[in-house]
Amino acid sequence: MKKLLMVAISVLLLFTGCAPNFKKQEEVIQEKDDTKEKAIVPRFKLGEKYYRTILPFKPSEARGLVINNLNTRYDIQEFEIGLMRVAQNTFDPEKYLFQEGQYLDRKTVRLWLNRKYTPEQLERNGMKEEDNIGLNPLDDEVGDIAERYKKNPIYLSHILEHNYLTKDEDGKVKLDGVVIGLALNSVYYYQKEAFGATHEQEIPFKDIEQEGKKIAEEVVQRLRKMEGLENVPITIALFKQENKSSVVPGNFFAYTNVANNKSTIDKWESVNEKYYLFPSAQAEKDHQDDLTFFLNFKQDVESYFPNFNGVIGKAFYLGDQLQELSISIPIQFYGKAEAVGFTQYVTGLVMEHFPSYISVEVSITSVNGPEALIVRKAEQDEPFVHIYN
């Protein structure tokens, strides 16, 4: 069991040993708008699933809008990380460099997220006709408000742009791919009157899919009219976000690649991935065997402390295969020795209960904050354990 525990000093040494060597970074030239800028590409790469990033970091002009437009912090994180995962189907992390989107600015994103407006609605909102470029459907304002929003809900909640660049033999980098994520509502929230109660309207998945693909067609047409994007490969990915009370994120369900010489979409590829809450009725229905592993682990954890019942998990599936399981254990300790002993106990349970092909991460917290982190990667003989000071 002693081998399983690596205290803070071990973690410090580990991270020091893995830290990037900034003295060995590579200088490149980035050209845009007839100007040349020196940039840096780190030689160090965090892993197969991460891209190297152009430095100095250039934030997107639309940065920050995602916080207001998505329902939960789980969706916010998954929307961006999941979009990079989709990008890897087309843009190899060994070849391509990452940069935040540089073409869709804050104003453009906001206008695209609007509804289409009638001339009367434009005048009422103090808007000009050239700003009437919303991608969400028109509200005809005919009939009861609930029926109107049921018929024409807000489908598109956010747009995220990522850029992918390549480097030639002369050290010049150029844009070689644009990936656009379209976040779509599964539940539409609205108020019948200002400051009134919030109502919700669930949106059928077939409507989400149909409208998402329709919006994607228009987005491709608009991107092709932007200077610098006339002849660049484009990937559009569709993300279904969860409702505001969900403790697991939504998921991408489809993507399409548009070649550099095209401006129309030919076909869509399915993305078969999903998150489940453990325990839950849906997990029991779809993945009973995996849930049983978790429930046995949960039972053993809860037997350590009387009257404790707080172990929950977030399971990530690709197809029908469980890939990653993140477990949260919030508990109150009365001393560091108790926290260390409990962490040792839980680490043993991780190795005992979960098959080796599953990556498992356990976060142990208290009212004082993080207490310990246990990470067992797939096919790893011994886990990584960190006790927070």
Backbone torsions as a table, in degrees:
resi	resn	phi	psi	omega
1	MET	NA	-28.3	-178.5
2	LYS	-62.2	-32.3	180.0
3	LYS	-64.2	-25.9	-175.7
4	LEU	-75.9	-15.6	-173.7
5	LEU	-108.2	118.4	174.6
6	MET	-119.3	113.8	-174.6
7	VAL	-79.0	-178.6	-169.5
8	ALA	-55.4	-37.0	-177.2
9	ILE	-65.6	-32.7	177.5
10	SER	-66.7	-39.8	178.9
11	VAL	-63.7	-41.9	179.6
12	LEU	-60.0	-44.5	179.5
13	LEU	-65.4	-38.6	-179.8
14	LEU	-62.4	-49.3	-178.1
15	PHE	-68.5	-33.3	177.3
16	THR	-63.9	-41.4	-179.4
17	GLY	-68.7	-28.5	-177.2
18	CYS	-95.8	-5.0	-175.1
19	ALA	-63.9	143.9	-179.4
20	PRO	-65.5	144.9	177.0
21	ASN	-91.4	97.4	-173.5
22	PHE	-68.1	-16.5	178.8
23	LYS	-72.6	-16.4	-177.0
24	LYS	-107.0	22.4	179.1
25	GLN	-76.2	159.2	-171.2
26	GLU	-107.9	128.6	177.7
27	GLU	-86.2	137.0	177.5
28	VAL	-134.3	170.3	178.3
29	ILE	-114.3	126.2	177.4
30	GLN	-112.4	124.5	-178.2
31	GLU	-106.5	136.2	175.1
32	LYS	-161.9	136.6	178.6
33	ASP	54.0	44.8	177.5
34	ASP	62.8	19.1	176.4
35	THR	-120.5	154.1	178.1
36	LYS	-118.2	132.8	179.6
37	GLU	-127.0	139.4	173.7
38	LYS	-78.5	136.9	178.7
39	ALA	-136.8	169.3	-177.7
40	ILE	-125.0	137.7	174.7
41	VAL	-116.2	114.9	178.2
42	PRO	-61.4	137.2	176.0
43	ARG	-75.0	-26.9	-177.5
44	PHE	-77.3	135.1	179.7
45	LYS	-126.4	133.1	-172.5
46	LEU	-69.8	-24.7	-178.2
47	GLY	167.4	177.2	-175.6
48	GLU	-63.0	-28.4	-174.0
49	LYS	-93.7	5.4	-180.0
50	TYR	-117.0	145.4	175.8
51	TYR	-92.3	150.3	168.6
52	ARG	-76.0	146.1	-173.1
53	THR	-112.6	135.7	176.2
54	ILE	-64.0	133.4	177.2
55	LEU	-120.5	146.5	1.9
56	PRO	-69.1	149.0	-175.7
57	PHE	-63.8	126.2	178.2
58	LYS	-106.7	105.2	-179.7
59	PRO	-68.7	150.1	174.3
60	SER	-67.1	146.3	176.8
61	GLU	-66.1	-22.0	179.2
62	ALA	-92.2	10.1	-176.8
63	ARG	-58.6	137.5	176.6
64	GLY	99.0	-21.8	-178.7
65	LEU	-65.3	-28.2	-177.2
66	VAL	-59.6	-31.5	-177.5
67	ILE	-62.2	-37.7	-178.5
68	ASN	-85.7	-19.9	-170.1
69	ASN	-98.6	-18.6	178.2
70	LEU	-105.3	156.9	-168.6
71	ASN	-75.8	-38.6	-173.8
72	THR	-136.3	162.5	176.8
73	ARG	-66.8	-25.1	177.4
74	TYR	-67.0	-42.8	177.5
75	ASP	-66.5	-39.2	-179.0
76	ILE	-58.5	-47.4	-178.5
77	GLN	-69.2	-45.9	-176.6
78	GLU	-68.0	-33.5	-179.9
79	PHE	-59.0	-44.0	-179.0
80	GLU	-77.9	-49.0	-178.9
81	ILE	-65.6	-40.9	179.0
82	GLY	-65.0	-33.4	178.6
83	LEU	-65.8	-37.6	175.0
84	MET	-64.9	-36.4	179.0
85	ARG	-64.5	-41.3	176.7
86	VAL	-64.4	-40.5	-178.6
87	ALA	-58.3	-32.0	-177.2
88	GLN	-65.6	-17.8	175.7
89	ASN	-67.9	-22.2	-175.9
90	THR	-119.7	-39.5	-174.0
91	PHE	-113.1	105.9	-175.8
92	ASP	-64.8	123.0	179.5
93	PRO	-59.3	-20.5	177.4
94	GLU	-75.7	-22.0	-175.2
95	LYS	-108.6	-34.7	-171.9
96	TYR	-101.6	149.6	176.0
97	LEU	-107.8	150.7	-176.6
98	PHE	-102.7	143.8	171.0
99	GLN	-147.7	140.9	175.6
100	GLU	-59.6	155.5	-176.4
101	GLY	-57.9	133.0	-177.0
102	GLN	-115.3	6.5	-173.3
103	TYR	-114.6	-33.6	178.3
104	LEU	-93.7	107.6	-179.8
105	ASP	-84.7	175.1	-175.4
106	ARG	-59.2	-44.7	-177.8
107	LYS	-63.9	-43.6	-178.9
108	THR	-61.5	-47.4	-179.8
109	VAL	-60.2	-44.7	-179.9
110	ARG	-61.3	-42.7	-179.3
111	LEU	-67.7	-38.2	179.5
112	TRP	-66.9	-27.7	-178.7
113	LEU	-80.5	-10.2	178.4
114	ASN	-69.0	168.8	164.6
115	ARG	-77.4	164.1	163.9
116	LYS	-72.5	147.7	-176.7
117	TYR	-122.9	148.6	169.7
118	THR	-77.8	164.6	176.9
119	PRO	-55.7	-38.0	179.2
120	GLU	-66.0	-41.9	179.3
121	GLN	-66.6	-37.5	176.5
122	LEU	-60.6	-45.9	-179.1
123	GLU	-63.8	-40.6	180.0
124	ARG	-63.8	-34.7	-178.9
125	ASN	-90.5	1.8	179.9
126	GLY	65.5	37.4	-177.2
127	MET	-113.3	157.1	177.5
128	LYS	-96.0	158.6	-177.8
129	GLU	-61.0	-35.1	-179.4
130	GLU	-67.4	-15.9	177.0
131	ASP	-93.1	3.8	-178.3
132	ASN	-86.3	66.2	-174.0
133	ILE	-123.7	25.1	179.2
134	GLY	-63.7	145.1	-179.3
135	LEU	-97.2	-5.8	176.4
136	ASN	-90.2	154.2	-172.4
137	PRO	-67.9	155.3	177.7
138	LEU	-65.1	138.3	168.9
139	ASP	-96.4	109.6	-175.3
140	ASP	-75.5	-7.2	177.0
141	GLU	59.4	29.3	178.7
142	VAL	-108.8	122.4	177.1
143	GLY	94.2	-174.5	180.0
144	ASP	-62.4	142.3	-174.9
145	ILE	-61.5	-36.5	179.0
146	ALA	-63.8	-41.5	179.3
147	GLU	-68.5	-37.4	178.4
148	ARG	-61.4	-45.7	-176.9
149	TYR	-76.0	-24.1	174.3
150	LYS	-70.0	-37.3	-179.3
151	LYS	-76.4	-39.6	-177.3
152	ASN	-134.4	74.6	178.9
153	PRO	-74.8	171.5	169.8
154	ILE	-80.5	113.3	179.5
155	TYR	-87.0	-50.8	-173.7
156	LEU	-88.1	121.0	-177.6
157	SER	-106.2	-26.0	178.8
158	HIS	-161.1	157.2	177.6
159	ILE	-129.0	129.7	179.9
160	LEU	-125.7	133.0	-179.2
161	GLU	-113.9	132.7	170.5
162	HIS	-122.9	142.2	177.5
163	ASN	-112.2	142.6	178.5
164	TYR	-125.5	129.2	-172.6
165	LEU	-120.6	155.3	174.7
166	THR	-122.9	158.4	-178.0
167	LYS	-116.9	134.4	178.0
168	ASP	-93.9	-177.1	-175.9
169	GLU	-66.8	-22.3	-179.8
170	ASP	-88.1	4.3	178.8
171	GLY	82.4	14.9	178.0
172	LYS	-95.7	136.4	176.9
173	VAL	-108.0	147.1	179.5
174	LYS	-140.9	154.7	176.5
175	LEU	-66.9	126.4	-178.3
176	ASP	-131.1	10.9	177.5
177	GLY	-180.0	141.2	176.7
178	VAL	-124.6	130.5	177.1
179	VAL	-118.1	126.9	-178.0
180	ILE	-117.0	125.5	174.1
181	GLY	-100.8	130.8	176.4
182	LEU	-110.7	111.5	178.7
183	ALA	-87.5	127.2	-174.6
184	LEU	-118.5	140.3	-179.5
185	ASN	-74.4	137.4	168.4
186	SER	-98.5	-19.5	174.9
187	VAL	-135.1	131.6	178.3
188	TYR	-104.5	126.3	-179.3
189	TYR	-103.5	136.2	-179.4
190	TYR	-151.8	164.2	176.4
191	GLN	-119.9	138.3	179.0
192	LYS	-77.4	-21.6	177.9
193	GLU	-150.5	155.8	-178.7
194	ALA	-57.2	130.5	179.1
195	PHE	65.7	13.5	178.7
196	GLY	-85.7	-173.9	-179.7
197	ALA	-65.3	147.9	177.9
198	THR	-89.8	127.2	177.9
199	HIS	-108.0	160.0	180.0
200	GLU	-132.0	147.3	-179.8
201	GLN	-130.5	112.9	179.1
202	GLU	-71.3	138.9	-178.0
203	ILE	-106.9	123.3	179.6
204	PRO	-59.7	144.2	-176.8
205	PHE	-60.8	-36.6	-179.3
206	LYS	-61.8	-32.6	176.3
207	ASP	-73.2	-40.1	177.3
208	ILE	-58.4	-47.4	-178.3
209	GLU	-64.6	-45.8	-178.0
210	GLN	-63.4	-48.1	-178.5
211	GLU	-70.2	-36.1	178.6
212	GLY	-61.1	-43.8	179.8
213	LYS	-69.0	-34.6	176.5
214	LYS	-65.2	-44.7	178.7
215	ILE	-63.7	-39.7	-180.0
216	ALA	-59.7	-39.6	177.8
217	GLU	-58.0	-44.9	-179.5
218	GLU	-68.2	-38.2	179.9
219	VAL	-62.0	-43.2	178.4
220	VAL	-59.7	-44.7	179.5
221	GLN	-59.6	-41.7	-178.2
222	ARG	-70.7	-39.7	179.2
223	LEU	-62.5	-38.9	-178.8
224	ARG	-64.5	-20.3	179.1
225	LYS	-88.6	-5.5	-179.3
226	MET	-86.3	138.3	179.0
227	GLU	-62.1	126.4	-179.7
228	GLY	99.3	-14.4	-178.6
229	LEU	-114.8	11.8	-176.0
230	GLU	-65.7	-28.7	-172.5
231	ASN	-142.0	49.9	-179.2
232	VAL	-122.7	136.7	176.1
233	PRO	-57.7	137.0	-178.0
234	ILE	-124.3	134.3	171.8
235	THR	-116.5	131.6	175.5
236	ILE	-116.0	128.1	-179.4
237	ALA	-123.0	139.9	-176.9
238	LEU	-105.4	128.0	-176.5
239	PHE	-120.7	126.4	175.8
240	LYS	-97.7	112.9	179.7
241	GLN	-85.0	156.8	-178.1
242	GLU	-86.9	175.2	179.0
243	ASN	-75.0	169.9	-172.7
244	LYS	-66.6	-21.7	-177.8
245	SER	-94.7	-0.5	-175.9
246	SER	-71.3	142.7	176.4
247	VAL	-106.4	7.5	170.4
248	VAL	-126.6	152.0	-177.4
249	PRO	-78.7	168.2	171.5
250	GLY	-76.3	-162.1	-175.8
251	ASN	-153.8	154.6	170.3
252	PHE	-74.7	141.3	-178.0
253	PHE	-126.8	-9.8	178.5
254	ALA	-162.4	152.1	173.0
255	TYR	-148.3	160.3	178.2
256	THR	-139.5	147.3	176.1
257	ASN	-111.0	129.2	178.3
258	VAL	-112.5	117.8	-176.2
259	ALA	-63.9	162.1	-174.4
260	ASN	-66.3	-16.0	-179.7
261	ASN	-106.5	17.1	-176.9
262	LYS	-129.1	158.4	177.4
263	SER	-133.9	17.1	177.0
264	THR	-130.5	158.3	-179.3
265	ILE	-97.1	126.4	-179.8
266	ASP	-92.1	-46.4	-175.8
267	LYS	-151.5	162.2	178.8
268	TRP	-116.8	146.0	174.2
269	GLU	-107.0	139.6	178.9
270	SER	-80.6	144.1	172.3
271	VAL	-113.0	109.2	-173.8
272	ASN	-99.3	77.3	177.6
273	GLU	-140.1	151.5	-176.1
274	LYS	-162.5	151.0	175.3
275	TYR	-105.7	144.1	176.3
276	TYR	-127.2	146.2	171.0
277	LEU	-88.1	130.2	174.6
278	PHE	-110.1	125.8	-7.3
279	PRO	-83.9	154.8	174.1
280	SER	-162.7	159.7	179.9
281	ALA	-64.1	-36.6	-180.0
282	GLN	-66.9	-40.3	177.9
283	ALA	-65.2	-38.9	178.6
284	GLU	-64.0	-36.4	-179.3
285	LYS	-72.3	-42.9	-171.9
286	ASP	-94.0	-29.3	-173.1
287	HIS	-143.6	64.1	-173.9
288	GLN	-63.7	-39.9	-178.4
289	ASP	-63.0	-46.3	178.8
290	ASP	-64.0	-39.8	179.3
291	LEU	-63.5	-34.0	179.0
292	THR	-63.5	-41.8	175.3
293	PHE	-55.1	-46.6	-177.5
294	PHE	-65.3	-43.8	-177.3
295	LEU	-65.2	-36.0	176.1
296	ASN	-66.1	-41.1	175.6
297	PHE	-62.4	-46.7	-179.3
298	LYS	-59.2	-43.2	-179.6
299	GLN	-62.2	-42.7	-179.9
300	ASP	-68.5	-37.5	177.3
301	VAL	-63.2	-46.2	-175.5
302	GLU	-71.3	-18.3	176.7
303	SER	-75.2	-13.9	-178.7
304	TYR	-70.8	-38.1	178.2
305	PHE	-120.1	132.1	177.4
306	PRO	-62.7	140.2	173.9
307	ASN	63.4	20.9	177.0
308	PHE	-96.2	133.3	-178.8
309	ASN	-151.6	77.7	-174.6
310	GLY	-145.6	24.4	-178.2
311	VAL	-91.4	121.0	176.6
312	ILE	-130.6	155.0	-178.0
313	GLY	-133.2	154.3	174.3
314	LYS	-121.4	115.1	-174.4
315	ALA	-106.9	131.1	179.7
316	PHE	-108.6	125.1	-178.0
317	TYR	-115.2	137.3	165.0
318	LEU	-109.2	113.8	-170.5
319	GLY	64.6	-130.3	177.9
320	ASP	-100.1	7.9	-175.2
321	GLN	-100.3	123.3	175.3
322	LEU	-69.0	123.6	-178.0
323	GLN	-102.4	-48.4	-175.4
324	GLU	-138.7	141.8	177.3
325	LEU	-130.1	117.4	177.5
326	SER	-105.8	123.9	-174.6
327	ILE	-116.8	135.6	178.7
328	SER	-114.4	129.5	178.3
329	ILE	-127.0	96.7	175.6
330	PRO	-87.9	124.1	-174.3
331	ILE	-151.7	154.2	-179.1
332	GLN	-100.3	125.4	177.1
333	PHE	-108.9	157.7	179.5
334	TYR	-118.1	18.7	176.9
335	GLY	172.6	156.0	-178.8
336	LYS	-65.6	-37.2	179.2
337	ALA	-60.4	-37.6	178.8
338	GLU	-65.5	-40.7	179.1
339	ALA	-64.4	-41.4	179.2
340	VAL	-65.0	-45.0	179.4
341	GLY	-61.7	-42.5	179.1
342	PHE	-64.9	-41.0	179.2
343	THR	-62.1	-42.5	176.7
344	GLN	-59.6	-43.1	-179.4
345	TYR	-62.5	-47.3	-178.4
346	VAL	-65.6	-37.9	178.7
347	THR	-58.8	-43.7	176.5
348	GLY	-60.9	-38.3	179.8
349	LEU	-67.3	-36.5	177.7
350	VAL	-59.5	-46.8	-179.1
351	MET	-68.1	-29.1	-176.4
352	GLU	-80.9	-38.8	-168.0
353	HIS	-96.6	-26.1	-171.4
354	PHE	-108.0	133.3	178.5
355	PRO	-56.6	153.0	-173.9
356	SER	-68.2	-20.5	-177.8
357	TYR	-78.6	-4.9	-179.2
358	ILE	-100.4	132.9	170.9
359	SER	-84.2	128.1	-176.6
360	VAL	-124.5	133.5	175.3
361	GLU	-127.6	128.8	-179.4
362	VAL	-120.3	124.7	176.8
363	SER	-109.7	120.1	179.6
364	ILE	-106.1	122.5	-176.7
365	THR	-129.3	162.5	173.6
366	SER	-137.5	-175.8	178.4
367	VAL	-64.9	-17.3	179.2
368	ASN	-86.9	-5.5	-179.5
369	GLY	117.0	-160.9	-179.8
370	PRO	-63.0	136.3	178.0
371	GLU	-109.5	-40.4	-178.0
372	ALA	-159.7	155.2	177.1
373	LEU	-132.5	129.7	178.0
374	ILE	-120.8	125.9	-180.0
375	VAL	-128.8	119.3	174.6
376	ARG	-119.7	104.4	178.6
377	LYS	-72.7	160.0	179.5
378	ALA	-58.0	135.8	179.0
379	GLU	62.9	20.6	178.8
380	GLN	-91.6	131.6	-176.5
381	ASP	-72.6	-37.7	-179.6
382	GLU	-130.4	141.6	-178.4
383	PRO	-81.4	163.8	171.1
384	PHE	-94.9	129.8	-178.1
385	VAL	-128.8	131.3	178.5
386	HIS	-127.9	125.5	173.2
387	ILE	-99.3	120.8	-179.9
388	TYR	-73.4	141.7	177.8
389	ASN	-74.2	NA	NA
